[in-house]
Amino acid sequence: MKRKKADELLAQGRGQAERGELAAAEATYRKALVAAPDHLGVYCLLGLLLVDRDDADAAVDLLERARAQAPDFPPLQLALGTAYAAAGHDELATAAMETAIKLDSSSTLPLERLAKHHIRAGRTREAIGLLRRIVRRDPTHAQAPFLLAGLTGDHESTRVDAPPPELIAELFDTYSTSFEQHLTEKLAYNVPKELVALVGGDADRVVIDLGCGTGLAGIELRPLAKRLVGSDLSPRMVARARRRGIYDELSCEDLVATLARARDVDLVVAADVFIYVGALEATFAACATALRPGGVLAFSVEHTEREGFVLQPTLRYAHAETYIRGLAAAHGFVVDRTEPSVLRVDNGRPVHGQLFVLRLAVG
């Protein structure tokens, strides 16, 4: 009976976590532990939730105690690896994830987690080896072939015109707790302010903030908007944006879905969003439908001298100016302004890009 109650609370807590109700989810998981103190699944989910709540040290303490009781439970080792990584213990994280791989020889999940850990740490060779193991184990894996193509530059056997949506959602879910600090302090990120300065104009507009993240661009856009709509693929990013209280509407969905519902919009902004989209034909078409005649589309892209667009080893896309101008003309936009910009500083090197302000033609 106690185990059944714990399972019910576990399901309830998962639902709360998916909706971004992290405090409520933590309380529910702790009730589940009271009901069933030996429930390893609760320990795993509570530990990962503590990571999401910026308390990696508490997650490590909780999961280490659980591991002492059940060292051969792969999900526990994997959760502990995630907690170690969030707490900045790289070697311990790697060791725990490697233990999970040894304990579970059938699942691709431990391999995937360790591969992504190596990617974040800049260990490309190690990540490539693990990703190849994933593909051998599961040739239909949704993310590994894309990641391999990006890291190796071999785009012949894998479609790379768009990333798997769940990969982007997971990426920003993972970064949601440290996202703003990382951008502003380590990457010298200033794209939202630069785009708003280029757009200028009055404050009586309907504005859509595509890929709104935690709301960094929304802060800059709010003074321009009588109505501000935000959209992002990451549930945890959207939850953090909602806590700012600056958006009139927020959605967790693909940006084209957000645009498909909108009409007579004055301004659409995508600050460092298209670098995670790839092919932009559908996006430009949706923007042209959502904007009123004379409406403005403002965005940033990383620059490439190659034609079209290219998936880079950073797993971000770069877009050629000729590609952007061709899409603009095809979908009825006029290029109002374009300026070169250093979008961020990555590993001490400037990332060069362009800022665009397009206007939908009238008539």
Helices and strands as residue ranges (DSSP letters): H 2-18, H 22-35, H 40-52, H 56-69, H 74-86, H 90-103, H 109-120, H 124-137, H 144-152, H 165-175, H 179-181, I 182-186, H 191-199, E 205-210, H 216-221, G 222-224, E 225-232, H 235-244, E 249-252, H 255-260, E 265-270, G 274-276, H 281-290, E 291-303, E 309-311, E 317-319, H 321-330, E 333-346, E 349-360
